[in-house]
Each structure stands twice: as structure tokens, then as C-alpha cells.
Amino acid sequence: MNKIIKNFSGVQVLKQVDLTLVGGEIHALLGANGAGKSTLIKILSGAYSLDDGEIILDGHEVSISSPQEAKELGIHTVYQEVDTALIPTLSVAENIFIDDYANLKSSFFVAWKDLYSRAEELLNRVGASISVKANISELSLSDKQLVLVARALAQEAKFVILDEPTAPLSVTESENLYRIMRQLKDSGVGVVFISHRLAEVFELSDRITVLRDGQNVSSESKSETSMNHVIEAMLGQALVEEFPKSSVSIGKRLFEAQGLADGGRVKKINLHVSEGEIVGIFGLVGAGKTETARLLFAADPAKYGELYLYESGKRRKLQLKQPIDAVQHGIVLVPEERRREGLITQETVRKNISLSTLKKWSKLGFIQQKVEKSTVEQIISSLGIKTNSMNQHVHDLSGGNQQKVVVGKWLLEEANVYIFDEPTKGIDVGAKRDMYQLIGDLANQGKGILYFSCEHNELIGIADRVLIMYEGQIVKELMREELTQEKLMYYASGGQESGNNQAG
């Protein structure tokens, strides 16, 4: 890709960007949120058209005006937002081979036995234990990701673009994907690898290209650079203290769950959070973290257990039937799937931030637009949301800025209990630090924070104590001074305290 230029609404988001990929290479494409990575790969995959520049494939200039044309040229993309690329009412096997069967012209008949057999073979290659006949809608987020990887393998691609492929995966699933990426490399496939996890970038990649503000700032082989150099290239400055943890005195108890269960994945959860406290809930993919977060917010019904809110030192039992009940009691959720569950992506930043509190801006049934506008501007400024204007559509924002919009709407609710479910998923190191700072500020204001994450370094960095989940249960509590990566992984993997077999 030579001197690629792309403009949106008169703003140049790619400024003569170059990217070279060869077969048998894993090439990491890095940059802070908003640097232009997604725009560049969408041009390469046919989702966007370029305004200027050229794409050269095997020595010949090519024009890519649609995803289908990109696939015909051997260029396949696995996007981070998996639900946008899958058809939920079709089976796993049908989704894997959807490109093949969408182009059938000579026959109305499908050899189902052969289809299922080929699908099983591909799923075995990616290490996925999924029924090929299951509907996509029945799968977990991590399983959906593996189906997309299997689809790319099915197409025998020349080039594969992986956009944050490990974000929803467990440690074991990520290791399976690493194996697949190496297999692709060994078979001569060129891989573009986008990730915010620098450790895996340096483990897997042969070459690393960094974009910043829509321009190339670095392109070097892995042996010629370092993690600190890459961070400085991404941010334009050194990263000063990744986890800005401040000392906050823990106040009175705010919120409590006793015996909370959904009759399936979540089993008798007991937890509490106090004023100014950051309580981490750690677990691997499939441990039941997201399901627990949804129960606490009444997004899913709890079959067993009780929730309690503390006001003026008195405990009051809550009857939460739906999320609006939780919000009215000052309990809010920043969900893992921000685009699907936390935002209205086709609406503006302004509407997304103010929508949940419209009653505050209404008088006699009319919205006081000046007051609403002023308040939204304050939120955008205080959170550092990078947007052309408050009227820019949310789907055009970077992942980190989308996450700030999700948090911003709850700041207007003046909530007391904030539930964060994987809040740094898919955002860059700079945006992560902003998120940690924001959460620390909320704790300083006396808010209670429940922070669900599978990233042990995050919890070691910011949590006051951590509850560890395994198979839908809390199996261990560790105070801040006890936290180590080894202990977190030991208990999260099913380790138990017995004799000398202690977590170290």
C-alpha cells in the first residue's frame, strides 16, 4: 500500500500511509486509538475506498472496491467486532463456508455431510470444541471469534488481517491462535496483526509498523526495536506510570450481593464494595464474569440471591427487575460489548451521552437544548473524548473514545456503584491509562468500583482487593498486598489451598 490518503467529512485521517506485507511474515500494525489502523485495513479489505494512493499485489496495481473483490484477491479479514461478521440464525458450519455457498450458481443442493466434516476439521485446527450444527447465537464471544478464524482458514487466503483477534480469548484459546498464526506464516501466508497487547506482538511478529495521527512514524523489524520505543512512537511521548493508583481511604459499605445465582453459569456469588474501593473480579474466559456483572445490573434475571444497598449506614434490600431499576438506585454498568450493549452507534456523541438523562434537560415536555449541549461539552472536555464535534456519530470514533462516551453518560446519572466489565478491551495503552485515571477519580469521589477483568496486570495495578472466579464461583479473595500474577492464575485455573500446594 503506497501513499494511501483517506478523508472523512473534509478531515484527512490517512496521510500518505505506506504498508508493505510479504508472504510468510507476521506484520504487526500498531497505533493509538484513532491513529488510522482500522481505516487502513478497511481500505485493504474493500470496506472503504481510498481517495489517493495505490495498492500493489504481486507487482500489479489492483483496485479493491468491495470485500468480495478483496477475498477474490486472497485478502481476508477477521474483525474484532465479531457479531457484525456472522449470521446468528445460521449454524457454525454455514457461517464458516458462507462465502462459498453465497456464490453457488450451478446447484441448489448442499452436501451437508461434507460441509459438516470440513467444518469439524477446521474447528479442530483452531482448537475449538464447538458443535458444527449449533446456531451462532448460542455461542460465547470467544467461540464466535474462533469461527471467524476458521472461516479465514477455509478460504485458503494469501493474506489474513487479524484485528484484535485475542481480545475475547482465554489464555489457552490465545495460545491456539498463536499456533495457527505461525502455521499460516510457515505456509507462506502474510499476516497483518493488530493488537494492543504488546507482549504478544513482540512474541509473534517479524515486523512492526506504527501509525500516529494518520501517518507512518515507524516500521522496523522486531529485532531493531523495543517495547518502550513502540510505546513512545504510538503516543509521541514516553508512557509515564501505566497504573496511576492513588491512595484512597475506604469508607462505608455501599453495595452487597448474597447468594446471587442465575441457575446456570453463576453460582452463589457473595461480594460487597465500599466507598472509594476498587474491587477486582478476576477470571479466565468462561468463568462467569460477564454473567455476574449482568446479574448485578439486572440485565439478566437472578433466580437466587439478594442485592442490598447501604444508605446512611442502613442496609436496604433491592428489587431489581430490569436495568432501569438499577440505574435509579445509582448502580450502572459499562458492558464488555460497548458497541452492541453500551452505545447507539448510529447516533451522535451528544445523544449517546445525554439519552439516559433526558428528563434532566426537559421542561414541560421540551428538551432544554442549551443546557443539554453545555453539559455534554463538559463531559467531552473532562474525559478528553477526541471527536470532531458532539454531533459526530459514535461509530466513527476510536474504541477508546467510544468507551469514554459509555462512561460519560453514567457520570450524568451521579451513580454510586460503577460496574466495569473488561473496560480496556480493544483500546490502546494511552487510552487504557486514561481509563485507569478515570476509575481512580471515581474512587476518589467515594464511588464503589466493581472491575471485572481477565487482565491480571490491570488488577494488580489498580485494585484494592481481588475476588477470583472459577466455574461461576468466587473461589478466593486476595488483598492488594497479596496480589501476584502467579496467585491470580493459580486460583483462576482451579487451584486449591491444600498442604504445600499453595499459589506462589
C-alpha positions as CSV (number, residue, x, y, z in Angstrom):
1,M,0.0,0.0,0.0
2,N,1.7,3.2,-1.2
3,K,0.9,6.8,-0.1
4,I,-2.7,6.0,0.9
5,I,-4.9,9.0,1.5
6,K,-8.4,8.9,3.0
7,N,-10.7,11.8,4.0
8,F,-13.9,11.8,6.1
9,S,-16.0,14.9,6.2
10,G,-13.1,17.1,5.0
11,V,-10.7,15.7,7.7
12,Q,-7.7,13.7,6.4
13,V,-7.5,10.6,8.5
14,L,-4.7,8.9,6.4
15,K,-1.9,11.0,5.2
16,Q,0.2,9.1,2.6
17,V,0.4,5.9,4.6
18,D,2.6,3.1,3.4
19,L,2.4,-0.6,4.4
20,T,4.3,-3.5,2.9
21,L,3.5,-7.1,3.5
22,V,5.2,-10.2,2.2
23,G,4.2,-13.8,2.2
24,G,5.3,-15.8,5.2
25,E,5.5,-12.8,7.5
26,I,3.6,-11.7,10.6
27,H,3.5,-7.9,10.4
28,A,2.1,-6.0,13.4
29,L,0.2,-2.8,12.7
30,L,0.1,-0.7,15.8
31,G,-1.1,2.7,16.9
32,A,-3.2,4.5,19.5
33,N,-6.9,4.6,19.0
34,G,-7.7,7.0,16.2
35,A,-4.2,6.6,14.6
36,G,-5.8,5.2,11.4
37,K,-5.2,1.5,11.7
38,S,-8.9,0.5,11.2
39,T,-9.3,2.8,8.2
40,L,-6.2,1.4,6.5
41,I,-7.2,-2.2,6.8
42,K,-10.8,-1.4,5.8
43,I,-9.3,0.1,2.6
44,L,-7.2,-3.1,2.1
45,S,-10.3,-5.3,2.8
46,G,-12.6,-3.4,0.4
47,A,-14.9,-1.9,3.1
48,Y,-13.7,1.7,2.3
49,S,-12.4,3.2,-0.9
50,L,-9.1,5.1,-1.0
51,D,-9.0,8.8,-2.1
52,D,-5.5,8.6,-3.4
53,G,-2.5,6.2,-3.4
54,E,-2.2,2.7,-4.8
55,I,-2.4,-1.0,-3.8
56,I,0.2,-3.3,-5.5
57,L,-0.4,-7.0,-5.4
58,D,2.3,-9.3,-6.9
59,G,3.8,-6.4,-8.8
60,H,0.5,-5.3,-10.3
61,E,-1.8,-2.4,-9.2
62,V,-5.2,-3.6,-8.1
63,S,-8.5,-1.8,-7.4
64,I,-10.4,-3.1,-4.4
65,S,-14.0,-1.7,-4.2
66,S,-15.7,-4.3,-2.1
67,P,-15.0,-7.0,0.5
68,Q,-15.8,-9.6,-2.2
69,E,-13.2,-8.3,-4.5
70,A,-10.6,-8.4,-1.7
71,K,-11.4,-12.0,-1.0
72,E,-11.1,-12.9,-4.7
73,L,-7.6,-11.4,-4.5
74,G,-6.9,-13.6,-1.5
75,I,-7.2,-10.9,1.2
76,H,-9.3,-11.9,4.2
77,T,-10.1,-10.0,7.4
78,V,-11.2,-11.2,10.8
79,Y,-12.6,-8.1,12.6
80,Q,-12.7,-7.5,16.3
81,E,-16.5,-6.9,16.3
82,V,-17.4,-10.5,15.6
83,D,-21.2,-10.1,15.6
84,T,-21.0,-7.8,12.6
85,A,-19.4,-10.6,10.5
86,L,-21.6,-13.5,11.5
87,I,-25.2,-14.5,10.8
88,P,-26.7,-15.5,14.1
89,T,-29.6,-17.7,12.7
90,L,-27.2,-19.9,10.7
91,S,-25.2,-22.8,12.0
92,V,-21.5,-22.7,12.8
93,A,-20.7,-24.7,9.6
94,E,-22.8,-22.5,7.4
95,N,-21.1,-19.4,8.8
96,I,-17.6,-20.9,8.1
97,F,-18.5,-21.6,4.5
98,I,-20.9,-18.7,3.9
99,D,-18.6,-17.2,1.2
100,D,-18.5,-20.5,-0.8
101,Y,-22.3,-21.0,-0.7
102,A,-23.2,-17.4,-1.3
103,N,-21.6,-17.8,-4.7
104,L,-23.3,-21.1,-5.7
105,K,-24.8,-20.8,-9.2
106,S,-24.8,-24.3,-10.6
107,S,-26.7,-26.1,-7.8
108,F,-29.4,-25.6,-5.2
109,F,-28.2,-28.5,-3.2
110,V,-25.6,-28.6,-0.4
111,A,-23.7,-31.7,0.6
112,W,-24.3,-31.3,4.3
113,K,-22.2,-34.3,5.4
114,D,-19.2,-33.0,3.6
115,L,-19.9,-29.5,4.9
116,Y,-20.0,-30.6,8.5
117,S,-16.9,-32.8,8.1
118,R,-14.8,-29.9,6.7
119,A,-16.1,-27.6,9.4
120,E,-15.1,-30.0,12.1
121,E,-11.6,-30.3,10.6
122,L,-11.2,-26.5,10.6
123,L,-12.5,-26.2,14.2
124,N,-10.1,-28.8,15.3
125,R,-7.3,-26.8,13.8
126,V,-8.2,-23.7,15.8
127,G,-8.7,-25.8,19.0
128,A,-12.4,-25.1,19.3
129,S,-14.8,-27.6,20.9
130,I,-18.0,-26.3,19.2
131,S,-20.8,-28.3,17.5
132,V,-20.8,-27.5,13.8
133,K,-24.6,-27.7,13.9
134,A,-25.0,-25.1,16.7
135,N,-26.5,-21.7,15.9
136,I,-24.1,-18.8,16.1
137,S,-26.5,-17.1,18.5
138,E,-25.8,-19.9,21.1
139,L,-22.0,-19.3,21.2
140,S,-19.9,-17.3,23.5
141,L,-17.9,-14.3,22.3
142,S,-14.7,-16.3,22.2
143,D,-16.2,-19.2,20.3
144,K,-17.6,-16.7,17.7
145,Q,-14.0,-15.4,17.2
146,L,-12.7,-18.9,16.6
147,V,-15.5,-19.4,14.0
148,L,-14.2,-16.3,12.1
149,V,-10.7,-17.6,12.2
150,A,-11.8,-20.9,10.9
151,R,-13.6,-19.1,8.1
152,A,-10.4,-17.4,7.0
153,L,-8.6,-20.8,7.0
154,A,-11.4,-22.3,4.9
155,Q,-10.7,-19.7,2.2
156,E,-7.0,-20.5,1.8
157,A,-6.1,-16.9,1.9
158,K,-2.9,-15.3,0.7
159,F,-3.1,-12.5,3.2
160,V,-5.0,-12.5,6.5
161,I,-5.8,-9.4,8.5
162,L,-6.4,-10.1,12.2
163,D,-7.9,-7.1,14.1
164,E,-7.5,-7.6,17.8
165,P,-8.1,-11.4,17.5
166,T,-7.1,-12.3,21.0
167,A,-9.1,-9.7,22.8
168,P,-12.0,-12.0,23.7
169,L,-9.9,-15.2,24.1
170,S,-8.7,-17.0,27.1
171,V,-5.0,-17.8,27.7
172,T,-5.4,-21.3,26.2
173,E,-7.5,-20.0,23.2
174,S,-4.9,-17.3,22.6
175,E,-2.1,-19.9,22.5
176,N,-4.2,-21.9,20.0
177,L,-4.4,-18.8,17.8
178,Y,-0.7,-18.1,18.1
179,R,-0.1,-21.6,16.8
180,I,-2.5,-21.0,13.9
181,M,-0.8,-17.7,13.0
182,R,2.6,-19.5,13.0
183,Q,1.1,-22.2,10.7
184,L,-0.2,-19.5,8.3
185,K,3.3,-17.9,8.3
186,D,5.0,-21.2,7.7
187,S,2.6,-22.0,4.8
188,G,3.6,-18.7,3.1
189,V,0.6,-16.6,4.1
190,G,1.2,-12.9,5.0
191,V,-0.5,-11.9,8.3
192,V,-1.4,-8.3,9.4
193,F,-1.7,-8.5,13.1
194,I,-3.4,-5.7,15.0
195,S,-3.2,-5.9,18.8
196,H,-2.9,-3.6,21.8
197,R,-1.1,-6.4,23.8
198,L,2.5,-5.6,23.2
199,A,3.8,-8.7,24.8
200,E,2.1,-10.9,22.2
201,V,3.2,-8.5,19.4
202,F,6.8,-9.0,20.4
203,E,6.4,-12.7,20.8
204,L,4.8,-13.3,17.3
205,S,5.7,-10.5,14.9
206,D,8.5,-10.3,12.4
207,R,8.0,-6.6,11.6
208,I,6.2,-3.8,13.4
209,T,4.7,-0.7,11.8
210,V,3.4,2.1,13.9
211,L,0.9,4.8,12.9
212,R,0.2,8.0,14.7
213,D,-2.3,10.7,13.7
214,G,-2.8,9.0,10.3
215,Q,0.9,8.9,9.4
216,N,3.7,6.4,9.4
217,V,6.1,7.0,12.3
218,S,8.0,3.7,12.4
219,S,8.4,0.5,10.5
220,E,11.1,-1.8,11.8
221,S,11.9,-5.5,12.3
222,K,11.2,-6.7,15.8
223,S,14.9,-7.1,16.5
224,E,15.5,-3.5,15.7
225,T,13.0,-2.0,18.1
226,S,11.8,-2.4,21.7
227,M,8.5,-2.2,23.6
228,N,9.4,1.2,25.1
229,H,10.3,2.6,21.6
230,V,7.0,1.3,20.2
231,I,5.0,3.0,23.0
232,E,6.8,6.3,22.5
233,A,6.1,6.0,18.8
234,M,2.4,5.3,19.4
235,L,1.9,8.1,21.9
236,G,4.5,10.7,20.8
237,Q,5.9,10.6,24.3
238,A,7.0,8.1,27.0
239,L,4.3,6.4,29.0
240,V,4.6,7.8,32.5
241,E,3.3,5.3,35.0
242,E,0.8,3.0,33.4
243,F,-1.3,2.4,36.5
244,P,-1.8,5.8,38.3
245,K,-3.1,4.2,41.5
246,S,-3.7,6.8,44.3
247,S,-4.2,6.1,47.9
248,V,-7.9,6.4,48.8
249,S,-9.3,5.7,52.3
250,I,-12.0,3.0,52.1
251,G,-15.3,4.3,53.5
252,K,-18.7,2.7,54.5
253,R,-20.1,-0.3,52.6
254,L,-22.2,0.8,49.6
255,F,-23.5,-2.4,47.9
256,E,-23.7,-6.1,48.5
257,A,-24.7,-9.3,46.8
258,Q,-25.5,-12.5,48.8
259,G,-26.0,-15.9,47.2
260,L,-26.5,-14.4,43.7
261,A,-27.1,-17.1,41.0
262,D,-28.7,-17.5,37.6
263,G,-29.4,-21.2,37.8
264,G,-26.7,-21.9,35.3
265,R,-23.3,-20.3,34.8
266,V,-23.3,-18.2,38.1
267,K,-23.4,-20.0,41.4
268,K,-23.9,-18.3,44.8
269,I,-21.9,-15.1,44.4
270,N,-21.2,-13.2,47.6
271,L,-19.5,-9.8,47.2
272,H,-19.5,-6.3,48.5
273,V,-17.9,-2.9,47.7
274,S,-17.4,0.2,49.8
275,E,-16.9,3.9,49.3
276,G,-13.7,4.6,47.4
277,E,-12.9,1.0,46.9
278,I,-11.9,-0.7,43.7
279,V,-12.8,-4.4,43.9
280,G,-11.4,-6.5,41.1
281,I,-13.2,-9.7,39.9
282,F,-10.7,-11.8,38.0
283,G,-11.3,-14.9,36.0
284,L,-10.4,-16.5,32.7
285,V,-12.8,-16.6,29.7
286,G,-15.8,-18.8,30.7
287,A,-15.5,-18.2,34.4
288,G,-18.8,-16.3,34.6
289,K,-17.6,-12.8,35.0
290,T,-19.8,-11.1,32.4
291,E,-22.8,-13.1,33.5
292,T,-22.2,-11.9,37.1
293,A,-21.9,-8.3,36.0
294,R,-25.2,-8.6,34.1
295,L,-27.0,-10.1,37.1
296,L,-25.8,-7.2,39.4
297,F,-27.2,-4.7,36.8
298,A,-30.4,-6.7,36.4
299,A,-29.7,-7.1,32.6
300,D,-30.4,-10.8,33.2
301,P,-32.8,-12.1,35.9
302,A,-31.3,-13.7,39.0
303,K,-33.0,-16.9,40.1
304,Y,-31.5,-16.9,43.6
305,G,-29.9,-14.4,46.0
306,E,-30.3,-10.9,47.2
307,L,-28.9,-7.5,46.4
308,Y,-28.6,-4.8,49.1
309,L,-27.8,-1.1,49.0
310,Y,-26.5,0.8,52.0
311,E,-27.8,4.4,52.6
312,S,-26.9,6.4,55.7
313,G,-25.4,3.2,57.3
314,K,-28.7,1.2,56.8
315,R,-28.9,-1.8,54.6
316,R,-31.9,-1.9,52.2
317,K,-32.9,-4.9,50.1
318,L,-33.3,-4.1,46.4
319,Q,-35.9,-5.5,44.0
320,L,-34.3,-5.0,40.6
321,K,-36.3,-6.4,37.7
322,Q,-34.6,-4.5,34.8
323,P,-31.6,-2.2,34.3
324,I,-33.6,1.0,34.7
325,D,-34.3,-0.1,38.3
326,A,-30.5,-0.5,38.9
327,V,-29.8,3.0,37.4
328,Q,-32.5,4.6,39.6
329,H,-30.7,3.2,42.6
330,G,-27.3,4.5,41.4
331,I,-25.9,1.3,40.0
332,V,-24.6,1.4,36.5
333,L,-22.8,-0.9,34.1
334,V,-20.1,-0.3,31.5
335,P,-20.5,-3.5,29.4
336,E,-17.8,-5.6,27.7
337,E,-19.6,-5.3,24.3
338,R,-19.7,-1.5,24.2
339,R,-20.8,-1.2,20.6
340,R,-23.6,-3.7,21.0
341,E,-24.8,-3.0,24.5
342,G,-23.4,0.3,25.6
343,L,-23.9,2.6,22.7
344,I,-26.3,3.5,19.9
345,T,-23.6,3.6,17.3
346,Q,-25.7,5.3,14.5
347,E,-26.4,8.2,16.8
348,T,-24.2,11.2,17.8
349,V,-21.9,11.6,20.7
350,R,-24.3,14.2,22.1
351,K,-27.3,11.9,22.0
352,N,-25.4,8.9,23.4
353,I,-24.2,10.9,26.4
354,S,-27.5,12.7,27.2
355,L,-30.0,10.0,26.3
356,S,-30.2,8.3,29.7
357,T,-30.8,11.6,31.5
358,L,-33.2,13.4,29.1
359,K,-35.6,14.1,32.0
360,K,-33.0,16.4,33.5
361,W,-32.9,18.5,30.3
362,S,-36.7,18.5,29.8
363,K,-39.2,21.1,30.8
364,L,-42.9,20.8,30.0
365,G,-42.0,18.0,27.6
366,F,-39.4,20.1,25.7
367,I,-35.6,19.5,25.8
368,Q,-33.6,22.5,27.0
369,Q,-31.0,22.1,24.3
370,K,-28.7,24.8,25.6
371,V,-28.4,23.2,29.0
372,E,-28.0,19.7,27.4
373,K,-25.4,21.0,25.0
374,S,-23.4,22.7,27.7
375,T,-23.4,19.6,29.9
376,V,-22.3,17.3,27.1
377,E,-19.5,19.7,26.2
378,Q,-18.3,19.5,29.8
379,I,-18.3,15.7,29.7
380,I,-16.4,15.6,26.4
381,S,-13.8,18.0,27.8
382,S,-13.4,16.4,31.2
383,L,-13.0,12.9,29.7
384,G,-10.8,14.0,26.8
385,I,-13.1,12.5,24.2
386,K,-11.5,13.0,20.8
387,T,-14.3,13.9,18.4
388,N,-14.7,16.5,15.6
389,S,-17.8,17.7,17.4
390,M,-20.5,16.5,19.7
391,N,-22.6,15.8,16.6
392,Q,-20.1,13.3,15.2
393,H,-21.6,9.8,15.0
394,V,-20.2,7.4,17.6
395,H,-19.4,4.6,15.1
396,D,-16.7,7.0,13.6
397,L,-14.9,7.2,17.0
398,S,-12.0,5.1,18.0
399,G,-12.6,2.3,20.5
400,G,-11.1,4.2,23.4
401,N,-13.2,7.2,22.7
402,Q,-16.3,5.1,22.4
403,Q,-15.6,3.7,25.8
404,K,-15.3,7.2,27.3
405,V,-18.7,8.0,25.8
406,V,-20.2,5.0,27.6
407,V,-18.7,6.1,30.9
408,G,-19.7,9.7,30.2
409,K,-23.4,9.0,30.1
410,W,-23.3,7.5,33.5
411,L,-21.4,10.4,35.0
412,L,-24.5,12.4,34.4
413,E,-26.5,9.9,36.5
414,E,-24.4,10.7,39.6
415,A,-24.3,6.9,40.3
416,N,-22.6,5.5,43.4
417,V,-21.7,2.0,42.2
418,Y,-19.9,1.5,38.9
419,I,-19.6,-1.9,37.3
420,F,-16.9,-2.1,34.7
421,D,-16.8,-5.3,32.5
422,E,-13.4,-5.6,30.6
423,P,-13.3,-1.8,30.2
424,T,-9.9,-1.7,28.4
425,K,-10.7,-4.4,25.9
426,G,-9.5,-3.3,22.4
427,I,-8.1,0.1,23.4
428,D,-4.5,1.3,23.2
429,V,-2.0,1.9,26.0
430,G,-2.7,5.6,26.2
431,A,-6.5,5.2,26.3
432,K,-6.0,2.5,28.9
433,R,-4.1,4.9,31.2
434,D,-6.9,7.4,30.7
435,M,-9.4,4.8,31.8
436,Y,-7.4,3.8,34.9
437,Q,-7.2,7.5,35.8
438,L,-10.9,8.0,35.3
439,I,-11.7,5.0,37.5
440,G,-9.2,6.3,40.1
441,D,-11.0,9.7,40.1
442,L,-14.3,7.9,40.7
443,A,-12.9,6.1,43.7
444,N,-11.5,9.4,45.0
445,Q,-15.1,10.8,44.8
446,G,-16.2,7.9,47.1
447,K,-17.8,5.8,44.4
448,G,-17.7,2.0,44.6
449,I,-16.0,0.2,41.7
450,L,-16.5,-3.4,40.7
451,Y,-13.9,-4.1,38.0
452,F,-14.3,-7.3,36.0
453,S,-11.2,-8.3,34.0
454,C,-9.1,-11.2,32.7
455,E,-6.0,-9.0,32.7
456,H,-4.1,-9.8,35.8
457,N,-1.7,-6.9,35.4
458,E,-4.6,-4.4,35.4
459,L,-6.0,-5.7,38.7
460,I,-2.6,-5.9,40.3
461,G,-2.1,-2.2,39.3
462,I,-5.4,-0.7,40.4
463,A,-7.4,-3.0,42.7
464,D,-7.7,-2.7,46.5
465,R,-8.7,-6.4,46.6
466,V,-9.5,-9.1,44.1
467,L,-12.1,-11.8,44.0
468,I,-11.1,-14.7,41.8
469,M,-13.8,-16.6,39.9
470,Y,-13.6,-20.2,38.6
471,E,-16.6,-22.1,37.1
472,G,-19.2,-19.5,38.2
473,Q,-18.0,-19.2,41.7
474,I,-15.8,-16.9,43.8
475,V,-13.0,-19.2,45.0
476,K,-10.5,-16.8,46.6
477,E,-10.2,-13.3,47.9
478,L,-6.8,-11.6,47.8
479,M,-5.9,-8.2,49.4
480,R,-3.8,-5.7,47.4
481,E,-0.6,-6.6,49.2
482,E,-1.1,-10.3,48.4
483,L,-1.6,-9.9,44.7
484,T,0.7,-11.6,42.3
485,Q,0.3,-12.9,38.7
486,E,1.0,-16.4,39.9
487,K,-1.6,-16.4,42.6
488,L,-4.3,-15.0,40.3
489,M,-3.7,-17.5,37.6
490,Y,-3.4,-20.4,40.1
491,Y,-6.8,-19.9,41.6
492,A,-8.5,-18.8,38.3
493,S,-7.3,-22.1,36.8
494,G,-8.9,-24.2,39.6
495,G,-6.0,-24.4,42.0
496,Q,-6.9,-25.0,45.7
497,E,-5.3,-24.4,49.0
498,S,-4.2,-27.8,50.3
499,G,-1.0,-28.8,52.0
500,N,2.1,-27.4,50.3
501,N,0.3,-26.9,47.0
502,Q,-0.2,-23.2,47.6
503,A,-0.2,-20.4,45.0
504,G,3.2,-18.8,44.9
